[in-house]
Amino acid sequence: MDKSLRTALFSCVLLICLCVSSSFAQTCGGHAFSSNQVFTACSDLPVLSSFLYWNYHPSNLTADIAFRKTGASTNTWVAWALNPGGQQMTGSQAILAFHNSSGVPTAYTTSITSLSPSMQPGGLSFQVSNLKAEYSNGDMIIFATLHLTSSLISTNQVWQEGTMSGTSFNPHAMDSANRASVGTINFETGATVAGTVRTSSKKNVHGVLNAVSWGILMPMGIMIARYLKVFKVANPAWFYLHAACQSSAYIIGVAGWGTGLKLGSDSPGIKYSKHRNIGITLFCFATLQVFALLLRPKPDHKYRLYWNIYHHSIGYATIALSIINIYEGFDILDPEKKWKNTYTGIIIFLGAVAALLEVSTWIIVLRRKKTGSSDKHVNGTNGYGA
């Protein structure tokens, strides 16, 4: 076959493949609504298989909208919202659609005031009329007329989806698509811009500081204290290493805790209660351990036993809570999997080292006891006990 003919044939096949593939990709254009309603503007929203349609009426600042979510089930809730305060669900003025207990598609308005909203019906900062929901062939559609203010003609839009347990709304997922379901809309010009998922550098700093301090240095400090002091040649170096490691962990941890407080103050309405409460507990425990070093009784003091129990209990509780809270932080920050896997690998490595050292130290301690008992026996038979 002639080379030019082969090239032409290949180009035709490629063009046909592109046309076929594009015909399978869903777009907002050309969709026919059951009510035969026609919209002059529409937008293919970038994530969650969602589309927005609207007619804007500048004479009275109203917009007839239809939000369409494909691939929905009867166990799915969907929401579309405007949020002049930012590209986030918290603080948004939302319209929610779902199947009620009778299996009927239902829609109502709700103002999202926190990260874990109640999703209860409530009024918005603007009026909404002609509100209804339809469901057909996996498409959940919200119809509404928005009575806008001048500040809402061009603003932020947010959309979401989640599942239901009976009549209860489950929180939506926190994967990349759900986090990217934000953008801007201009009802007048028809322009929409997809939002960007940005991870604050403060969040990264907060995560790194706490992972290094609570998650790595603290366990290493405990391992130094528990295993090195068994070796006589390591005395008293083990104590200074232990104190240096724990002090460094505490200083870095306080810095991480401070960035967490700053993040909380900069994000009103966004609360991670479990992560925050564990963090506060960790800070209190670590501070108690610092004071414990200052108030440490001498080895032969009558209260030294109780101090040891207190110091060890708080120390191990701190390590357990630290690891739990670091994984809570990973779930919130949602970084690339390699970072979570790296930390998991470090914890597994430290755990394996600790297990080996635990066995080794017990062997050494038992041998010393056996040797000590033998020496006493030998000394006694030689007349030292007489």
C-alpha positions as CSV (number, residue, x, y, z in Angstrom):
1,M,0.0,0.0,0.0
2,D,1.3,3.5,-0.9
3,K,2.7,5.4,2.1
4,S,0.5,8.5,1.5
5,L,-2.6,6.2,1.2
6,R,-1.8,4.6,4.5
7,T,-1.3,8.0,6.1
8,A,-4.7,9.2,4.8
9,L,-6.4,6.0,6.0
10,F,-4.9,6.3,9.5
11,S,-6.0,9.9,9.7
12,C,-9.6,9.0,8.8
13,V,-9.7,6.2,11.4
14,L,-8.3,8.5,14.0
15,L,-10.9,11.2,13.1
16,I,-13.7,8.6,13.3
17,C,-12.5,7.4,16.8
18,L,-12.4,11.0,18.1
19,C,-15.9,11.6,16.8
20,V,-17.3,8.4,18.3
21,S,-15.6,9.0,21.7
22,S,-16.9,12.6,21.8
23,S,-20.4,11.4,21.1
24,F,-20.3,9.3,24.2
25,A,-19.1,12.1,26.4
26,Q,-22.0,13.8,28.1
27,T,-22.4,17.6,27.7
28,C,-25.1,20.0,28.8
29,G,-26.0,21.0,25.3
30,G,-28.9,19.2,23.6
31,H,-30.4,17.7,26.8
32,A,-34.2,17.6,26.6
33,F,-36.0,18.1,29.8
34,S,-39.3,16.3,30.4
35,S,-41.1,19.6,30.9
36,N,-39.8,20.8,27.5
37,Q,-38.2,23.7,29.3
38,V,-35.4,25.4,27.2
39,F,-32.4,27.2,28.7
40,T,-30.3,29.7,26.9
41,A,-27.1,29.0,28.9
42,C,-25.6,25.9,30.3
43,S,-22.3,24.7,31.8
44,D,-20.6,21.3,32.0
45,L,-19.4,21.3,35.6
46,P,-16.0,19.8,35.8
47,V,-16.6,17.1,38.5
48,L,-19.3,14.8,39.9
49,S,-21.0,14.4,36.5
50,S,-23.1,17.5,37.0
51,F,-24.5,20.2,34.7
52,L,-26.1,23.6,35.3
53,Y,-28.7,25.3,33.0
54,W,-30.2,28.8,33.4
55,N,-32.1,31.7,31.9
56,Y,-31.2,35.1,33.3
57,H,-33.8,37.9,33.4
58,P,-31.9,41.2,34.0
59,S,-35.2,43.2,34.3
60,N,-36.0,41.7,37.7
61,L,-32.6,40.0,38.6
62,T,-34.1,36.5,38.5
63,A,-32.6,33.3,37.1
64,D,-34.5,30.1,36.2
65,I,-32.0,27.3,36.9
66,A,-31.8,23.6,36.5
67,F,-29.0,21.6,38.2
68,R,-28.7,18.1,36.8
69,K,-26.6,15.3,38.4
70,T,-26.2,12.1,36.3
71,G,-25.6,8.7,37.7
72,A,-27.6,9.4,40.9
73,S,-29.5,6.6,42.7
74,T,-32.6,6.8,44.8
75,N,-30.2,6.6,47.8
76,T,-28.3,9.8,46.8
77,W,-28.7,13.4,47.9
78,V,-27.5,16.2,45.7
79,A,-27.0,19.9,46.4
80,W,-26.2,23.0,44.5
81,A,-25.4,26.3,46.2
82,L,-24.3,29.9,45.9
83,N,-21.7,31.1,48.4
84,P,-20.6,34.8,48.2
85,G,-18.2,34.1,51.1
86,G,-15.9,31.7,49.3
87,Q,-15.5,28.5,47.3
88,Q,-16.6,26.1,50.0
89,M,-19.8,24.4,51.1
90,T,-19.7,26.0,54.6
91,G,-21.5,29.3,54.6
92,S,-23.3,28.5,51.3
93,Q,-27.0,29.0,50.4
94,A,-28.0,25.6,49.1
95,I,-30.8,23.8,47.4
96,L,-30.9,20.1,48.4
97,A,-32.7,17.3,46.5
98,F,-33.3,13.7,47.6
99,H,-35.9,10.9,47.7
100,N,-38.1,11.2,50.8
101,S,-39.3,8.3,52.9
102,S,-42.1,7.8,50.4
103,G,-39.7,7.6,47.5
104,V,-40.7,10.9,46.0
105,P,-38.0,13.3,44.7
106,T,-38.1,16.3,47.1
107,A,-36.2,19.6,47.1
108,Y,-35.8,22.3,49.7
109,T,-33.5,25.2,50.7
110,T,-31.0,24.9,53.5
111,S,-28.3,27.3,54.8
112,I,-25.0,25.4,55.4
113,T,-23.4,26.9,58.5
114,S,-20.9,24.3,59.5
115,L,-18.7,21.5,58.1
116,S,-21.2,18.9,59.4
117,P,-24.5,20.5,58.6
118,S,-27.9,19.3,59.8
119,M,-29.3,19.7,56.3
120,Q,-32.6,20.8,57.8
121,P,-35.0,23.0,55.7
122,G,-34.4,26.7,56.2
123,G,-34.5,30.1,54.4
124,L,-31.7,31.6,52.4
125,S,-30.3,35.1,52.1
126,F,-32.3,35.4,48.8
127,Q,-35.8,34.2,47.7
128,V,-36.3,30.9,45.9
129,S,-39.5,30.0,44.1
130,N,-40.8,27.4,41.7
131,L,-38.6,24.8,43.5
132,K,-39.0,21.2,42.6
133,A,-37.0,18.0,42.0
134,E,-37.3,15.3,39.3
135,Y,-35.6,11.9,39.0
136,S,-35.4,9.8,35.8
137,N,-33.0,7.3,34.5
138,G,-30.3,8.2,37.1
139,D,-30.7,11.9,36.6
140,M,-31.5,14.0,39.7
141,I,-32.6,17.5,38.6
142,I,-33.3,20.5,40.7
143,F,-35.5,23.3,39.2
144,A,-35.8,26.7,40.8
145,T,-36.2,30.4,40.2
146,L,-33.6,32.5,42.1
147,H,-34.4,36.1,43.0
148,L,-30.9,37.4,43.0
149,T,-29.3,40.5,44.4
150,S,-26.8,42.5,42.4
151,S,-23.9,40.9,44.4
152,L,-25.1,37.4,43.5
153,I,-25.2,37.9,39.7
154,S,-21.5,36.9,39.6
155,T,-20.5,34.8,42.6
156,N,-19.2,31.4,43.7
157,Q,-21.1,28.2,43.1
158,V,-20.7,24.9,44.9
159,W,-22.3,21.5,44.3
160,Q,-22.1,18.2,46.1
161,E,-23.4,14.7,46.4
162,G,-23.7,12.1,49.1
163,T,-25.5,9.0,50.3
164,M,-28.4,8.5,52.7
165,S,-29.1,6.1,55.5
166,G,-32.9,5.9,55.5
167,T,-34.0,9.5,56.0
168,S,-30.6,10.6,57.4
169,F,-28.0,12.5,55.2
170,N,-24.5,11.0,55.3
171,P,-21.6,13.4,55.0
172,H,-20.2,13.7,51.5
173,A,-16.9,12.1,50.6
174,M,-13.7,14.1,50.9
175,D,-11.9,12.7,47.8
176,S,-10.5,14.9,45.1
177,A,-13.7,15.2,43.0
178,N,-15.8,16.3,46.0
179,R,-13.1,18.8,47.1
180,A,-13.0,20.2,43.5
181,S,-16.7,20.8,43.2
182,V,-16.5,24.6,43.4
183,G,-16.2,27.4,40.9
184,T,-17.7,30.8,39.9
185,I,-20.7,31.7,37.8
186,N,-21.8,34.9,36.1
187,F,-25.6,34.6,35.3
188,E,-25.5,37.7,33.1
189,T,-22.5,36.8,30.8
190,G,-22.9,33.0,31.0
191,A,-19.3,32.6,32.2
192,T,-18.3,29.8,34.6
193,V,-14.9,29.1,35.9
194,A,-13.9,25.9,37.7
195,G,-12.4,26.4,41.1
196,T,-9.0,25.1,42.1
197,V,-8.3,22.7,45.0
198,R,-5.6,24.5,47.0
199,T,-4.0,23.1,50.1
200,S,-2.9,25.9,52.3
201,S,0.9,25.9,53.0
202,K,-0.1,26.4,56.7
203,K,-1.8,23.0,56.6
204,N,1.3,21.4,55.1
205,V,3.5,23.0,57.8
206,H,1.0,22.0,60.5
207,G,1.0,18.4,59.2
208,V,4.8,18.1,58.9
209,L,5.5,19.6,62.3
210,N,3.1,17.3,64.1
211,A,4.1,14.1,62.2
212,V,7.8,14.7,63.0
213,S,7.2,15.7,66.7
214,W,4.4,13.6,68.0
215,G,4.6,10.8,65.4
216,I,8.4,10.2,65.1
217,L,10.5,11.9,67.8
218,M,8.2,11.1,70.7
219,P,8.2,7.3,70.0
220,M,11.9,7.4,69.5
221,G,12.4,9.1,72.8
222,I,10.4,6.5,74.6
223,M,12.4,3.7,72.9
224,I,15.7,5.3,73.9
225,A,14.5,5.4,77.6
226,R,13.2,1.9,77.6
227,Y,15.9,0.0,75.8
228,L,19.2,1.9,76.0
229,K,19.3,2.1,79.8
230,V,19.5,-1.7,80.0
231,F,23.1,-1.5,78.7
232,K,25.4,-0.3,81.4
233,V,27.7,1.4,78.9
234,A,24.8,3.7,77.9
235,N,24.4,5.1,81.4
236,P,23.8,8.0,81.9
237,A,23.9,8.9,78.2
238,W,20.5,7.3,77.5
239,F,18.9,9.8,79.9
240,Y,20.3,12.9,78.1
241,L,19.4,11.4,74.7
242,H,15.9,10.7,76.0
243,A,15.5,14.2,77.4
244,A,16.8,15.8,74.3
245,C,14.6,13.8,72.0
246,Q,11.4,14.5,74.1
247,S,12.3,18.2,74.5
248,S,12.8,18.6,70.8
249,A,9.5,16.8,70.1
250,Y,7.7,19.0,72.6
251,I,9.1,22.3,71.1
252,I,8.3,21.2,67.5
253,G,4.9,19.9,68.7
254,V,4.0,23.2,70.3
255,A,4.8,24.9,67.0
256,G,2.6,22.5,65.2
257,W,-0.2,23.0,67.8
258,G,0.1,26.8,67.3
259,T,-0.3,26.5,63.6
260,G,-3.4,24.4,64.2
261,L,-4.9,27.1,66.4
262,K,-4.1,29.7,63.7
263,L,-5.7,27.5,61.0
264,G,-8.8,27.2,63.2
265,S,-9.1,31.0,63.7
266,D,-8.6,31.5,60.0
267,S,-11.4,29.1,59.1
268,P,-14.6,30.1,61.0
269,G,-17.3,27.5,60.7
270,I,-14.9,24.7,59.7
271,K,-14.4,22.3,62.6
272,Y,-12.6,19.0,62.9
273,S,-13.7,18.3,66.5
274,K,-12.1,14.9,66.9
275,H,-8.7,16.1,65.6
276,R,-8.9,19.3,67.6
277,N,-9.8,17.6,70.9
278,I,-7.1,14.9,70.6
279,G,-4.6,17.7,69.7
280,I,-5.5,19.6,72.9
281,T,-5.2,16.4,75.0
282,L,-1.8,15.7,73.5
283,F,-0.6,19.2,74.3
284,C,-1.8,18.9,77.9
285,F,-0.1,15.4,78.3
286,A,3.2,16.6,76.8
287,T,3.2,19.7,79.1
288,L,2.6,17.4,82.1
289,Q,5.6,15.3,81.0
290,V,7.8,18.4,80.8
291,F,6.8,19.3,84.4
292,A,7.4,15.6,85.3
293,L,11.1,16.0,84.4
294,L,11.4,19.1,86.6
295,L,9.7,17.3,89.5
296,R,11.4,13.9,89.1
297,P,12.2,12.4,92.5
298,K,15.6,10.7,93.1
299,P,15.7,6.9,92.4
300,D,15.7,6.0,96.1
301,H,12.8,8.4,97.0
302,K,9.7,6.8,98.4
303,Y,7.5,8.4,95.8
304,R,9.7,7.4,92.9
305,L,7.5,4.3,92.2
306,Y,4.4,6.4,91.8
307,W,6.2,9.0,89.6
308,N,7.3,6.1,87.3
309,I,3.8,4.9,87.0
310,Y,2.5,8.3,86.2
311,H,5.3,9.2,83.8
312,H,5.1,5.9,81.8
313,S,1.3,5.9,81.7
314,I,1.1,9.5,80.3
315,G,4.0,8.7,77.9
316,Y,2.4,5.7,76.3
317,A,-1.0,7.3,76.2
318,T,0.6,10.3,74.3
319,I,2.2,8.0,71.7
320,A,-1.1,6.1,71.1
321,L,-3.1,9.4,70.7
322,S,-0.4,10.9,68.6
323,I,-0.5,8.1,66.0
324,I,-4.3,8.2,65.9
325,N,-4.4,12.0,65.5
326,I,-1.8,12.0,62.7
327,Y,-4.0,9.6,60.7
328,E,-6.9,11.9,61.4
329,G,-4.8,14.7,60.0
330,F,-4.0,12.7,56.9
331,D,-7.8,12.2,56.3
332,I,-8.4,15.9,56.7
333,L,-5.5,17.1,54.6
334,D,-5.9,14.4,52.0
335,P,-2.4,14.5,50.6
336,E,-1.0,12.1,48.0
337,K,-1.1,8.5,49.2
338,K,2.7,8.3,49.2
339,W,2.9,10.6,52.3
340,K,0.5,8.5,54.3
341,N,2.3,5.3,53.1
342,T,5.6,6.8,54.1
343,Y,4.5,7.5,57.6
344,T,2.9,4.1,57.9
345,G,6.2,2.6,56.8
346,I,8.1,4.6,59.5
347,I,5.7,3.4,62.2
348,I,6.0,-0.2,61.1
349,F,9.8,0.1,61.1
350,L,9.8,1.7,64.6
351,G,7.4,-1.0,65.8
352,A,9.6,-3.8,64.4
353,V,12.7,-2.3,66.0
354,A,10.9,-1.9,69.3
355,A,9.8,-5.6,69.2
356,L,13.3,-6.8,68.6
357,L,14.7,-4.6,71.3
358,E,12.0,-5.7,73.7
359,V,13.0,-9.4,73.2
360,S,16.7,-8.5,73.5
361,T,16.3,-6.5,76.7
362,W,14.3,-9.2,78.4
363,I,16.9,-11.7,77.5
364,I,19.6,-9.5,79.0
365,V,17.6,-8.8,82.2
366,L,16.8,-12.5,82.7
367,R,20.4,-13.5,82.2
368,R,21.5,-10.8,84.7
369,K,19.0,-12.1,87.3
370,K,20.2,-15.6,86.7
371,T,23.8,-14.6,87.1
372,G,23.0,-12.6,90.2
373,S,21.2,-15.5,91.8
374,S,24.1,-17.8,91.0
375,D,26.6,-15.4,92.5
376,K,24.6,-15.1,95.7
377,H,24.4,-18.9,96.0
378,V,28.1,-19.2,95.4
379,N,29.0,-16.5,97.9
380,G,26.7,-18.1,100.5
381,T,28.4,-21.5,100.3
382,N,31.8,-19.8,100.6
383,G,30.9,-18.5,104.0
384,Y,30.0,-14.9,103.2
385,G,26.6,-15.4,104.7
386,A,27.9,-16.7,107.9
